[in-house]
Amino acid sequence: MLFINCNFLTGKFKGGLMVSCGKAGNQEIYPVAFGIVPCENCESWEWFLTNLKGIIREDRPLTIISDRGAGLLKHVPVILPKAYHSYCLYHMKGNIPVQKGKSRQTAVKLFEECYISLTKEKFYASAKSMRNLKLDSVIDWMVKIPFQNWEAHAFQGERFGENTSNIAESFNSVIKHDKRLPALELVDCIRAKVMEQNYKRLVESNKCTSRLTPRMQALLNKRVTYCRFYKFRRTNWPDEPYKYIIPYYTTEYYRGLYARPIYPIPDSERPPKINEEGYVLPPNGGRESAGRATTSRYRGSREKVRNKRKCGQCGRLGFHNSRRCRTSPLAPRAPLFRRESNSRMINFLRRMFF
């Protein structure tokens, strides 16, 4: 399963960074491919998907989760016809045609129920609730999008519980401080981060003694403990549960994923040892956008934006206030003592002396 996204760079090079990430057997981010393009258009997506296809086995089932970008909608069915293309839940929620307010919150909640419905009955029940609340615009918008690309009961591929492309966004947050570098330095910086990450996980995988990865083994043990409260019937063909688990979650497969080394990028000091057929040519067409380079990504019209405010304790701009400030916590307040009233004092003296 691949998570594909494109984010704009913030340095002197006014282009975009296309990223394709996956999830390793221990539920970790695994960068599969990345490329720097002049701009995000159909030609750039065609170039990226074509080179991505060259490193993926054709006989392996593939699921792609991405936003509904025009370049992806056009070229994924052509370049990767056997892949199952799923639309990101987060991006779809941001495009729901309802204005801000309580009605939008209700529409988003009902849409999430439609998205994750595993049966047609649950899907129709959530859609009927929309109809009763007069959210006809949301229903008309949903009908225009093919159900096999987002609805759970109609999707033919495997998403393994993933509904968003946040994995690719997480990769972008890892390199957010390096995006101001020039293109070549940025590529080398990403290579160094991936190289160190793979070596660290390779060392950790060699210490694993369980059949599954640590997180998957803990999840299996938790579910086995939970199922002990179920009523069961004995059978004459007992079998181990590992037989019904896909090999991607095994320690052997996880160790082999990080066994392949990552070599430095060839340059004038380190000449390449491969032939010219191994080079990846730049995309055709497209040019850098005019004007000053962007420093942040573009947000949707209905996307929530948190504004920074000045903290009364540390004086910095951030998303906290003086009570939640961690830089310099407030001093503890002095205890408050209530003054005894005259009537309560008189009653106390009466009980003592009379």
VMD Tcl script that draws the C-alpha trace (Angstrom):
set ca {
  {0.00 0.00 0.00}
  {1.36 3.41 -1.03}
  {0.53 6.88 0.23}
  {1.19 9.50 -2.44}
  {1.28 13.24 -1.93}
  {2.91 16.38 -3.29}
  {4.08 19.29 -1.16}
  {5.58 22.59 -2.22}
  {9.17 23.44 -1.39}
  {9.99 26.62 0.51}
  {13.51 27.39 -0.68}
  {14.94 29.20 -3.67}
  {13.81 26.37 -5.93}
  {10.09 27.01 -6.49}
  {8.96 23.47 -7.15}
  {7.24 20.55 -5.54}
  {8.31 17.41 -3.71}
  {6.39 14.29 -4.75}
  {6.52 11.55 -2.15}
  {5.39 7.92 -2.14}
  {5.49 6.24 1.27}
  {4.43 2.89 2.60}
  {4.05 1.23 5.97}
  {6.52 -1.34 7.21}
  {5.53 -4.47 9.10}
  {6.10 -2.72 12.43}
  {3.72 0.12 11.46}
  {6.52 2.55 10.58}
  {6.90 5.00 7.71}
  {8.89 3.54 4.83}
  {9.80 6.00 2.03}
  {9.48 4.22 -1.33}
  {10.23 7.02 -3.80}
  {10.47 10.80 -3.93}
  {11.15 13.29 -6.68}
  {11.51 17.05 -7.14}
  {9.48 18.60 -9.96}
  {9.16 22.19 -11.24}
  {5.42 22.27 -10.54}
  {2.53 19.98 -9.78}
  {0.79 19.23 -13.06}
  {-0.27 16.23 -15.13}
  {3.13 15.91 -16.81}
  {4.93 15.78 -13.45}
  {2.57 13.14 -12.09}
  {2.99 11.08 -15.26}
  {6.77 11.21 -14.85}
  {6.61 10.28 -11.16}
  {4.15 7.39 -11.59}
  {6.06 5.99 -14.58}
  {9.30 5.80 -12.61}
  {7.43 4.48 -9.57}
  {6.05 1.63 -11.64}
  {9.59 0.54 -12.54}
  {10.46 -0.34 -8.92}
  {7.26 -2.23 -8.03}
  {6.63 -5.83 -8.93}
  {3.76 -6.27 -11.35}
  {2.40 -9.41 -9.68}
  {2.07 -7.71 -6.30}
  {-1.34 -6.25 -5.36}
  {-1.09 -2.50 -4.95}
  {-3.32 0.01 -3.16}
  {-2.79 3.75 -3.54}
  {-4.26 6.31 -1.12}
  {-4.06 9.93 -2.22}
  {-6.06 13.10 -2.61}
  {-8.26 13.59 -5.66}
  {-5.63 15.47 -7.63}
  {-6.26 15.96 -11.34}
  {-2.92 14.44 -12.35}
  {-3.49 11.33 -10.21}
  {-7.06 10.86 -11.42}
  {-5.83 10.98 -15.00}
  {-2.65 8.88 -14.92}
  {-3.12 6.27 -12.17}
  {-5.66 4.22 -14.22}
  {-3.38 4.41 -17.27}
  {0.06 3.79 -15.77}
  {-1.04 1.49 -12.93}
  {-4.21 -0.13 -14.25}
  {-4.15 -3.03 -11.75}
  {-3.78 -0.77 -8.72}
  {-6.69 0.05 -6.42}
  {-6.95 3.81 -6.01}
  {-8.52 5.06 -2.78}
  {-9.31 8.68 -1.99}
  {-8.11 10.19 1.29}
  {-10.83 10.64 3.89}
  {-9.28 13.83 5.26}
  {-9.21 15.55 1.87}
  {-12.74 14.43 1.07}
  {-14.05 15.82 4.36}
  {-12.45 19.15 3.54}
  {-14.36 19.31 0.23}
  {-17.85 18.63 1.60}
  {-20.12 21.36 0.13}
  {-21.48 22.63 3.47}
  {-20.61 25.91 5.15}
  {-19.10 26.10 8.62}
  {-21.39 25.54 11.58}
  {-23.25 22.78 13.34}
  {-24.72 21.50 10.09}
  {-21.21 20.98 8.70}
  {-20.13 19.05 11.78}
  {-23.13 16.78 11.38}
  {-22.47 16.34 7.67}
  {-18.82 15.43 8.29}
  {-19.81 12.88 10.94}
  {-22.40 11.22 8.70}
  {-19.97 11.21 5.78}
  {-17.38 9.41 7.90}
  {-20.01 6.79 8.70}
  {-20.68 6.38 4.99}
  {-16.95 6.13 4.26}
  {-16.26 3.32 6.75}
  {-19.54 1.41 6.30}
  {-18.76 -2.23 5.66}
  {-22.25 -3.12 4.42}
  {-24.76 -1.50 2.11}
  {-27.35 -1.39 4.88}
  {-25.17 0.82 7.10}
  {-24.27 3.00 4.15}
  {-27.91 3.55 3.20}
  {-28.80 4.24 6.85}
  {-26.22 7.05 7.07}
  {-27.33 8.44 3.69}
  {-30.95 8.35 4.86}
  {-29.99 10.38 7.94}
  {-28.46 12.96 5.60}
  {-31.68 13.07 3.62}
  {-33.74 13.57 6.78}
  {-31.50 16.46 7.82}
  {-31.89 18.05 4.36}
  {-28.25 17.58 3.42}
  {-29.12 16.87 -0.20}
  {-26.07 18.77 -1.46}
  {-23.77 16.31 0.30}
  {-25.59 13.31 -1.18}
  {-25.43 14.79 -4.69}
  {-21.72 15.43 -4.20}
  {-21.10 11.84 -3.01}
  {-22.95 10.32 -5.95}
  {-20.65 12.07 -8.43}
  {-17.58 10.33 -6.92}
  {-17.21 6.61 -7.82}
  {-18.00 4.48 -4.77}
  {-15.28 1.94 -5.59}
  {-12.64 4.61 -4.90}
  {-13.63 5.49 -1.34}
  {-16.58 3.59 0.16}
  {-15.51 0.63 2.33}
  {-18.05 -1.94 1.17}
  {-17.48 -1.06 -2.52}
  {-13.67 -0.79 -2.41}
  {-12.10 -3.91 -3.95}
  {-8.56 -3.53 -2.60}
  {-7.01 -3.80 0.85}
  {-6.45 -0.66 2.92}
  {-5.39 -2.43 6.15}
  {-7.34 0.05 8.27}
  {-5.79 3.14 6.63}
  {-8.22 5.75 5.31}
  {-6.02 8.84 4.90}
  {-2.73 9.78 3.28}
  {-1.34 11.21 6.51}
  {1.72 8.97 6.22}
  {2.98 11.09 3.33}
  {2.22 14.24 5.33}
  {4.26 12.82 8.22}
  {7.23 12.36 5.90}
  {6.91 16.00 4.85}
  {6.97 17.08 8.50}
  {10.22 15.15 9.03}
  {12.01 17.21 6.37}
  {10.20 20.50 6.97}
  {13.41 22.19 8.18}
  {15.34 21.01 5.11}
  {12.97 22.25 2.42}
  {14.78 25.58 2.12}
  {17.90 23.85 0.83}
  {18.73 23.77 -2.89}
  {17.46 20.78 -4.84}
  {20.67 18.71 -4.82}
  {21.37 19.33 -1.14}
  {17.76 18.48 -0.29}
  {17.95 15.16 -2.13}
  {21.19 14.26 -0.38}
  {19.73 15.25 2.98}
  {16.71 13.00 2.45}
  {19.02 10.16 1.38}
  {21.07 10.55 4.56}
  {17.97 10.51 6.77}
  {16.61 7.40 5.07}
  {20.01 5.68 5.26}
  {20.33 6.29 9.00}
  {16.74 5.23 9.59}
  {17.15 1.97 7.69}
  {20.34 1.09 9.54}
  {18.73 1.76 12.91}
  {15.73 -0.41 12.10}
  {17.94 -3.16 10.69}
  {19.81 -3.35 14.00}
  {16.52 -3.42 15.91}
  {15.09 -6.13 13.65}
  {18.07 -8.40 14.31}
  {17.17 -8.33 18.00}
  {13.59 -9.51 17.41}
  {12.94 -13.08 18.53}
  {9.20 -13.31 17.88}
  {7.70 -14.59 14.67}
  {5.91 -11.30 14.05}
  {7.19 -7.76 14.42}
  {7.02 -6.37 17.98}
  {3.94 -4.22 17.44}
  {2.06 -6.88 15.49}
  {2.96 -9.55 18.05}
  {1.70 -7.32 20.87}
  {-1.51 -6.70 18.91}
  {-1.98 -10.43 18.34}
  {-1.45 -11.19 22.03}
  {-3.95 -8.51 22.96}
  {-6.59 -9.95 20.64}
  {-5.95 -13.49 21.86}
  {-6.48 -12.33 25.44}
  {-9.65 -10.49 24.42}
  {-11.04 -13.54 22.63}
  {-10.70 -15.73 25.72}
  {-14.06 -14.38 26.88}
  {-15.78 -15.71 23.74}
  {-17.66 -18.97 23.61}
  {-16.04 -21.41 21.19}
  {-16.58 -24.89 19.85}
  {-13.87 -27.47 19.56}
  {-12.82 -28.85 16.21}
  {-10.74 -31.78 15.04}
  {-8.37 -29.65 12.94}
  {-6.56 -27.21 15.29}
  {-4.29 -24.76 13.48}
  {-1.91 -21.98 14.50}
  {-3.04 -18.35 14.00}
  {0.16 -17.39 12.16}
  {-1.08 -19.29 9.12}
  {-3.78 -16.67 8.58}
  {-1.47 -13.62 8.86}
  {0.00 -12.10 5.72}
  {3.82 -12.43 5.48}
  {4.34 -8.64 5.46}
  {4.02 -8.61 9.27}
  {6.61 -11.30 9.93}
  {10.04 -10.53 11.37}
  {11.77 -12.26 8.46}
  {10.07 -10.05 5.89}
  {10.63 -6.96 8.06}
  {14.35 -7.73 8.37}
  {14.71 -8.22 4.63}
  {13.02 -4.88 3.98}
  {15.93 -2.98 5.54}
  {18.72 -5.32 4.44}
  {19.29 -3.53 1.15}
  {21.87 -0.70 1.51}
  {21.42 2.83 0.23}
  {24.42 4.15 -1.67}
  {25.54 7.80 -1.88}
  {24.37 9.91 -4.79}
  {26.98 10.01 -7.62}
  {28.68 13.34 -8.28}
  {31.97 14.63 -9.64}
  {33.89 13.17 -6.69}
  {32.00 9.87 -6.75}
  {31.44 8.94 -10.42}
  {28.50 6.63 -11.15}
  {29.10 2.92 -11.65}
  {25.91 2.33 -13.59}
  {25.11 2.71 -17.26}
  {23.10 5.51 -18.75}
  {19.93 3.40 -18.77}
  {19.81 3.59 -14.98}
  {19.35 7.35 -14.92}
  {15.98 8.94 -14.22}
  {15.37 11.73 -16.70}
  {13.55 14.91 -15.58}
  {9.85 15.35 -16.40}
  {8.80 16.81 -19.71}
  {7.10 20.18 -19.72}
  {6.31 22.44 -16.82}
  {8.26 25.31 -15.40}
  {8.72 27.03 -12.10}
  {5.86 29.20 -10.97}
  {6.41 32.94 -11.15}
  {6.70 35.13 -8.09}
  {8.17 34.62 -4.66}
  {8.57 31.07 -3.37}
  {5.86 29.86 -1.01}
  {6.74 29.21 2.63}
  {3.71 27.09 3.52}
  {1.34 24.79 1.71}
  {-1.98 25.96 0.32}
  {-4.96 25.22 2.53}
  {-8.47 24.38 1.44}
  {-11.27 26.90 1.62}
  {-13.03 24.89 4.33}
  {-9.94 23.70 6.19}
  {-9.57 24.75 9.80}
  {-6.73 27.15 10.52}
  {-5.37 27.68 14.03}
  {-4.13 31.21 14.66}
  {-1.14 31.78 16.90}
  {-1.50 33.97 19.97}
  {0.91 35.57 22.36}
  {1.48 33.72 25.62}
  {1.21 35.86 28.73}
  {3.85 33.79 30.51}
  {6.72 33.36 28.03}
  {5.75 36.12 25.59}
  {6.09 33.92 22.49}
  {3.66 33.33 19.65}
  {2.29 29.81 19.70}
  {-0.75 27.61 20.18}
  {-0.75 27.73 23.99}
  {-1.62 30.19 26.74}
  {-0.13 31.06 30.12}
  {-1.80 28.13 31.89}
  {-0.43 25.54 29.45}
  {2.99 27.13 29.01}
  {5.85 24.65 29.50}
  {8.73 27.10 29.19}
  {8.26 28.80 32.56}
  {5.39 27.32 34.59}
  {3.41 29.54 36.87}
  {4.25 29.62 40.58}
  {1.79 27.73 42.82}
  {-0.91 29.89 44.28}
  {-0.97 30.58 47.95}
  {-3.65 28.70 49.92}
  {-6.79 30.63 50.75}
  {-8.16 30.63 54.29}
  {-11.74 31.52 54.97}
  {-12.51 33.87 57.79}
  {-14.78 32.41 60.39}
  {-17.96 34.33 60.88}
  {-19.00 35.58 64.31}
  {-22.06 33.34 64.46}
  {-20.02 30.16 63.87}
  {-17.48 31.23 66.54}
  {-20.24 31.88 69.06}
  {-21.81 28.47 68.43}
  {-18.43 26.80 68.87}
  {-17.87 28.50 72.25}
  {-21.34 27.53 73.43}
  {-20.64 23.86 72.71}
  {-17.35 24.06 74.58}
  {-18.53 25.76 77.77}
  {-22.19 24.89 78.08}
}
mol new
graphics top color blue
foreach p $ca { graphics top sphere $p radius 0.5 }
foreach p [lrange $ca 0 end-1] q [lrange $ca 1 end] { graphics top cylinder $p $q radius 0.2 }
display resetview
